[in-house]
Structures are given as C-alpha cells and as structure tokens.
Amino acid sequence: MFGFGGRALALAEKHRWMPPNQRKDFAIIKALAKLKPEDCEISFLPFNSSQDLEERRAQGFSKSGCDAQWQMIQGQFLNVSIMAIPCLCSVAPRGLAPNTSQEEVA
C-alpha cells in the first residue's frame, strides 16, 4: 500500500494503543502532513462505454474485447486506488451495487 490511504492505515496500526477515534484522526492528520507524490507506472485496460460496445456489436465485433490494448501511464501520483468488484454470487445475487452503471465510474 502506498499513497494517502496506505500511509494513514499504516500509522493507525502503529498506534493501536490510542482510542479508535483518536487514532483515526491522528493518522489522517499525520498522513496529510507528510503527503508527497510517488513516481510509479500504472498499466491498465481502457474502459469501453456501453455506447462503444453497442457500436462494435452492430459492426460485427465480438463482445469479449480481446482486441483491447494495455495502456501505460508513468508519473507522480499522490494516491492510487485499485478496486475489484466481484460478479454476481449467492451472497449478492444482483451484485454489490445493482442500481449503478459503468457510466458512473470516474
């Protein structure tokens, strides 16, 4: 873990002797005071909107997106968040957020 979130969590863990609310406030303030960008390289597959997918299907392309190219960004970042949202399962039959769509992702 790195960036603001990782540093705040690490600081909170080091000060477990403090009461929970005080420890959380302390960790956030100290992490903010020491926040600095880190040089890193991020590789990802670009997101295709549902409009792009509909256009590709109309032109006869497959839905799988196998032709997607990995993109790479290198630079200084204050924070990098990575989330994996699981597919439908018995615990969440409609998914974790059934009323949201991929267009709402920033």
C-alpha positions as CSV (number, residue, x, y, z in Angstrom):
1,M,0.0,0.0,0.0
2,F,1.2,3.5,-0.8
3,G,-0.3,6.9,-1.1
4,F,-2.5,8.7,1.4
5,G,-4.8,5.7,2.2
6,G,-1.9,3.3,2.7
7,R,0.1,5.7,5.0
8,A,-3.0,6.5,7.1
9,L,-3.8,2.8,7.6
10,A,-0.1,2.0,8.5
11,L,0.0,4.9,11.0
12,A,-3.2,3.9,12.6
13,E,-1.9,0.3,13.0
14,K,1.3,1.5,14.7
15,H,-0.8,3.5,17.3
16,R,-3.2,0.8,18.4
17,W,-2.8,1.8,22.0
18,M,-4.8,5.0,21.3
19,P,-8.6,5.0,21.4
20,P,-10.1,4.3,17.9
21,N,-11.4,7.7,17.1
22,Q,-8.3,9.5,18.4
23,R,-6.1,7.0,16.5
24,K,-8.0,7.6,13.2
25,D,-7.8,11.4,13.5
26,F,-4.1,11.3,14.4
27,A,-3.3,9.0,11.4
28,I,-5.2,11.1,8.9
29,I,-3.6,14.4,10.1
30,K,-0.1,13.0,10.2
31,A,-0.6,11.3,6.7
32,L,-1.8,14.6,5.3
33,A,1.2,16.5,6.7
34,K,3.6,14.0,5.1
35,L,1.8,13.6,1.8
36,K,4.1,13.6,-1.2
37,P,3.8,12.2,-4.7
38,E,5.5,9.0,-5.6
39,D,6.9,8.0,-9.0
40,C,5.1,4.9,-10.4
41,E,4.0,3.2,-13.6
42,I,0.4,2.1,-14.0
43,S,-0.8,-0.4,-16.7
44,F,-4.5,-0.9,-17.4
45,L,-7.0,-1.9,-20.0
46,P,-9.1,1.1,-21.0
47,F,-12.8,1.2,-20.2
48,N,-15.2,0.9,-23.2
49,S,-18.5,2.6,-22.6
50,S,-21.7,0.8,-23.4
51,Q,-22.2,3.0,-26.4
52,D,-18.8,1.8,-27.8
53,L,-19.8,-1.8,-27.2
54,E,-23.2,-1.3,-29.0
55,E,-21.4,0.2,-32.0
56,R,-18.9,-2.7,-32.1
57,R,-21.7,-5.3,-31.9
58,A,-23.5,-3.5,-34.8
59,Q,-20.4,-3.7,-36.8
60,G,-19.9,-7.4,-36.1
61,F,-17.1,-7.3,-33.5
62,S,-17.2,-9.7,-30.6
63,K,-18.3,-8.7,-27.1
64,S,-15.2,-10.1,-25.4
65,G,-13.0,-7.1,-26.1
66,C,-9.9,-9.2,-26.9
67,D,-8.6,-6.5,-29.1
68,A,-8.2,-4.1,-26.2
69,Q,-4.6,-2.8,-25.8
70,W,-2.9,-2.3,-22.5
71,Q,-2.2,1.3,-21.8
72,M,0.6,2.6,-19.5
73,I,0.9,5.8,-17.6
74,Q,4.1,6.8,-15.8
75,G,4.3,9.8,-13.5
76,Q,4.0,11.1,-10.0
77,F,0.8,10.2,-8.1
78,L,-0.4,11.1,-4.6
79,N,-2.7,8.1,-4.4
80,V,-3.6,5.0,-6.4
81,S,-6.8,3.1,-5.6
82,I,-7.4,-0.3,-7.1
83,M,-10.8,-2.0,-6.7
84,A,-12.0,-5.3,-7.8
85,I,-15.8,-5.7,-7.8
86,P,-16.9,-9.4,-7.8
87,C,-19.5,-10.7,-10.2
88,L,-22.9,-11.9,-9.1
89,C,-22.9,-14.6,-6.4
90,S,-25.3,-16.2,-3.9
91,V,-24.5,-13.6,-1.3
92,A,-25.2,-10.7,-3.6
93,P,-27.5,-12.1,-6.4
94,R,-27.9,-8.6,-8.0
95,G,-24.3,-7.6,-7.4
96,L,-22.8,-5.1,-4.9
97,A,-24.4,-2.0,-6.4
98,P,-27.3,-3.1,-8.6
99,N,-28.6,0.4,-9.2
100,T,-25.3,1.8,-10.6
101,S,-23.9,1.5,-14.1
102,Q,-20.4,1.6,-15.5
103,E,-21.0,5.1,-16.9
104,E,-21.0,6.4,-13.4
105,V,-17.4,5.4,-12.8
106,A,-14.9,8.2,-12.8
